[in-house]
Amino acid sequence: MARFNIDVFASQCGVTPANIRSWQRYGLIKPHVDERGHRFFDIDHCSRVNDIVGWLEKGVPLSNILALLNGEAMRRTSGWFAIQDIVLSHCREQQHAKLRGLIWRYGRELPPAIFIDEMIRPLRLWMNADSSSGMAMSKAALDSALIEYATFVLASGRKRHGSSMYIIAMSLNDSIDIWLESIRYASDGFRVEVLPHVIAMPELDKIKADHIVIWIDRVLNQKQRVEYQRWLTEGKPVILAGSAAGETLNTLANHSDHRFFGQ
């Protein structure tokens, strides 16, 4: 039977090594130990990971999952609303240390897709709907914690072997979007660099990377489309992402070699 170290095992299961280590601390998954005392995982552990991820997607906290995996009935499980309410409370009270602690905790405990798409994005959408000055302060506190966490994830990712990636925004409705996506890409094994400011006509000739993600929240104008076509013709590894990527590619549907990472 194949044996995996923690990095390979996490990659095979679509999670991160930090997730696996966190789950071990909760007693949710236990590696095998060989005759020389080396820890390893095998294919049987994958079903355990699938079960853990399934409960996390429902918003069940890690502290409750072991009982569920053991077949114990739970009277009540906390969903995302409970977790988001705690995060929001720290934002409102400007309790930055507690807020950072929660963001870093759930960033380690949750697979990136769940952390971003189930926990953070819905909370920020709800906060965006409130235009009061108090909520603006709360949102600023959350965004600051998210950027700080993202820079940590990116710095850690650059220490590992992997493909290099640049993320550049040609148009951007919400600056946090590219930071959240950078967490996702870095967790997938990319060594990510983020240019957080909008650059309407970026010069890519100086960028040496295996992948260049062009973030767009507005359809490319004619001049930008011409530049994008030139990048493709020159073989630059450009990938469109963001809310307007699909619509932009529809205008270029007669070309078959366009690449697209959907938001």
Buried (B, 14 or more C-beta within 10 A) or exposed (E): EEBBEBBBBBBBBBBBBBBBBBBBEBEBBEBEEEEEEEEBBEEEBBEBBEBBBEBBBEBBBBEBBBEBBEEEEEEEBBEBEEBBEBBBEBBEEEBBEBBBEBBBEBBBBBBBBBBBBBBBBEBBEEBEEEEEEEBEEBBEBBBBBBBBBBBBBBEBBBEEEBBBBBBBBBBBEEEBBBBBBBBBBBBBBBBBBBBBEBEEEBEBEEBEBEBBBBBBBBBBEEEBBEBBBEBBEEEBBBBBBBBBBEEBBEEBEEEEEBBEBEE
